[in-house]
């Protein structure tokens, strides 16, 4: 991979996920509940999105941090198995690798137990962007969750990327209690595609309606805003159009990582020169494929599978006034 020009740089959070197959109920104190499957897999926006892009045939690099523990080596090994460039994956001595325990309960939303770990040490000055001068997209996933990343330091980086013709794609993670809009607002004029989910956007704006959310973020400067809504689909707002997308009907096993898969599909569409509707089709197909299996990237489509699925299935798309 080192000799192949990087098309997408994926910066942000990198996590080792522990995920169980759906269980009938949460265990009571002292109770043992059996699960059909439990996996240790990649997690975090940067790692998931890069892995899905590789499955789509896109040359992708991860920029982030792991700890000097066994989980860090597992994460690095899994990324290498997918042929993701890990030359920008740094090890933080004395820190654990970020980990999330994900509990799937039948008929309920997931529960998460998280160790922040090395993601706390992510800094924009660590990013070796000049190594990948041919990159076409820079993706930052998990912004607002990493305390070392501030808008003031990111703005000149995004400006330099734009000068080189690189498109900037931004996704967020929103812990409660933080002043999210304060850190997000200065950055949005330098973002080409902003991809929060409806719950994240509601927490940032105190506004529940997804179209209103998208319009606010667009008016704050983001060129294209996509609000994902899980089983309700997604909405897109840019200067030219407003679209509402449905979903592709695939039976859900585990929704973990579906937002990152959606992001990868949207970026893939950008690289293919697709219009907004086309990008939504690729994004929705990748998001749907993710939920077919336990794990963040286990079930996601390859390039051939994704192209075939989009050709053979119809995604409901509405143009809105």
N, C-alpha and C positions, 0 to 999 in steps of 0.2 A: 504493500500500500504506500510505502514511503516515496516511490517513484511516480505515483499517480497523482495528478493535481487534485487537491481537495476542492470539491464543489460546495460543501456546506460545513461550517464550523458550528458545533453545538456546545455552547458554554452553559454552565449552571450547575444545578444540583445533581449529584451522583450518589446512588443509594443501593444498599443490598436489601432486597425485599424478602421477607419470610411470609408466605401466603398459604392459607389452608383452603381446601375445597369447602363448599358450603356445608355447614353443620346445622342440625335441626334447631339448636338453641344455644345460647351462651351458657357455659357451665356454672352451676351454683358453687358456693364455697366448698372445696374438697371434692367436687364431682369431676369425673373423667368423661369427656365427650369425644367420640371417635369421628375422625374425618377420613374420607376416602383417599385424600392426597394432601401432601404438604411439600412445598417447593421453596428452595432458596434460589432467587433469580435476580436479574438486574432490576434496578428501580431508579427513579429520579428522572426529571425531564430531559436532561442532557443525554444521559446514557440510553434511555428508551428511544428518544427521537433519532439519535445517531444510528442505533441498531436497526430501527425500522427503515431508515433511509438506505442503509446498506442492503437490506432485503429488497428494496426497490431499485437496486443497482446504482445508487448514488454514492460517490466517494465522500465519506464523512469522517470528521475528527471530533473527539470529545476533549473539551477543556474544562477541567474541574479538579477536585481534590478527593483523595481517599486517605484512610488512616494507615498506620504501619502495623496492621493486624491481618489475621487470616482472611477476614471478609474483604479487605482491600485487594488482596491477591486474587480472591475468587472473582471480584468485579473486573479486575484487569484481564484475567484469563477469559472470562465470558465475552468481553468486548473484543479481544483479539480473535477469539473463535469466529466472531461475526465479521472479522476483517475491518473493524473500526480502528482508525488511527488513534493511538493512545499517547502520542509523544507530548501532548499537552495535559496529560493526567498526572498531577503532582501528588506526592506522598507527604503528609504532615506528621512528623515524629511526635509521639506522645498523645496522639488523638485517635479515637476509634473511627472506623469508617461509619458514615451515616447509615442507619438501618431503620426499617419500618416493619413492624409485625402487623399483618393485615388479616383480620378475622371476617370471614364471609359467613353470614347467617342466612338461611333460606328465607326468602321473602322480605329481607331487611337490607338497609344500606350497610356498607362495610364499616367496621371499626378499625381505627389505626392507633398503634402505639409506636412512638418515634424517638430515636436517639439522634440528636442533631449532628454531633461528631464533627468531622473534618470540613463539612460544608460551611461551618462558621468562619473558616479561614480563607474562603474564596475572595480574591482581590483582583480587580481588573488589571493591575500592573503585572500580574502573573501571566497574562494571556500573550502567547508568542504569535501574534497575528501576522507578523511579517513572513512567517514560515509558509503561510498559505495565501500568497498574494493573488493567486488565481481564483480564490473563492468567489462564488456568486451569491451566496446567502450566509448571513451571520444570524444564528438563532440563539437567543438567551432564554432559558427556561428556569422557572422558579424565582424570578426576580421578586423582591419584597421579602423573601424568606432568608436571604443571605445578608447578614448585617454589615459585612465588609464591602458590599456593593452600593454605591451612592450615585445618584443622578449626576451630580457635579463632575464626577470622574468619568462617567459613561458617556456624557454628551460629546466631548471631543473625540472619543473613540468612534462613536456612531457617525460623527461628521467626517472623519477620515475614511471610514468605510464607504460612505456615500460618494465621496470624491473618487473612490476607486470603482464605483459602479456596483457596489455590493448592497443587496437589499437586506434590511434589518427586520427580523421577525421576533416578536416579544411575547412571552407567556409569563404568567405570574403564579405565585402561591401566596395565600393571604392568612397568616396567623392572626388570631383575634388580638385586639388590644393595641395594634400598631396604627400609625398615622399614614395609611397607604397612599392616599391621594397626594399628600405632600411630596412623597418620593417619586410618584408616578407622573404627575402633571408636567414637570419640566422636561421629561424625557419623551413624551408622546409626539411632539413635532418632529422627532428624528426617527420615528418608527414607521416602517412601511406596512407591516401587518401586525395587529394586536389581537391576541387570541385568548381572552379570559373565558372562564365558564360563567354561567348566570349567577351562581352563588358567590363567586369571587367578585364579580362586578357589583352585585347588590351590597356586599360588605364594603367595597371601596366607595360607592356612590350613595348608599342608602336609598337606592331606587330599584324596585323589583322587576320592572318591565324590561325585557331584553332589547327591544327596538329603541326604547328611550336610552338605555345604557349605551348601546352602540352609537347612537347619535351624539351623546355627550362626549364619549371618548373621541369620536371623529371630529367634533367641534374643538376639542382640546388639541388636535393636531395629528392624530394617527391617520394615515392615508386610507387604510382599509381596516375595519374592525369586524371581527367575527366573534359572536357570543355563542358558545356551545351550551346545549340544554339537555344533554343526555338523551333519554328516550323521546324528548320533544323536538329533537333536531338541532338546527342552528339558524342564526340570522346573520346576515352580512350587510354592512353599510359602507359605502365609499362615495366619492363625489358623483359618480355616474349612476349608481343604482342601489336599490334596497332589495334584498332577496331573503326569502325564508325557505329553508331546506327541511325536508322530512328526514326519515332514516331508512336505511336498508334493513329489511326484516331478517335478522339472524338471531337464533336462540342464544340468550345470554347465559354464560357459565360464570364468568368473573369479569367485572368491569374495570379492574385495576389496569391502569396504563392506557385506557381508551382515548383519553384526551391527548396524550403524547402521540399516539398513533394517528389521531386526527391531524395534529400539527405536522407530522411527517408527510401525510398525504397531501396536505395543502402546499407544503414546500415543494413536493414532487411536482404538483400541478404548475407551480410558478416556473420551475426549471423546464417543464415541457412547453411553456408558452401558452398554457391554458388561460381562458378568461375566468372571471370570478365564478361563474356557474360550474365550469370544468374543475376548478380547484376544489369547490365544495363537493363535487362528485368523488374525486380521488380521496379527499379528506374523510368523507362519510364512509366510503368503502373501507378504508384502513381502520377507522374507528370501530366499525361494525365487526371487522375480522378479528380485532383484538379480543372481543368479549367471548369468543368461541372456546377459549381454553384458559386454564389456570396459569397466571403469570402475565407479565407486562408485555412481552413480545412473542410468546410461544405461538399464538394463533394468528399473528398478523400475516397478511398476504406478501408473497413475493411479487416482483414486478409483473411477471407473466400472469399470475393469479389476479392481481389487482386490475390490470388492463382488461382481462377477459371478463371479470365481474362487472366492471363499469360498462362494458359493451353490451352485456347480456341482461342487465337489470336497470330498471328505471328508478331514478330518485325524484321524488316529488319536489319541484322547485316552483315557487310563486314569486312573481314580481310585485312588490308592495309600493303604494304611493308614498 
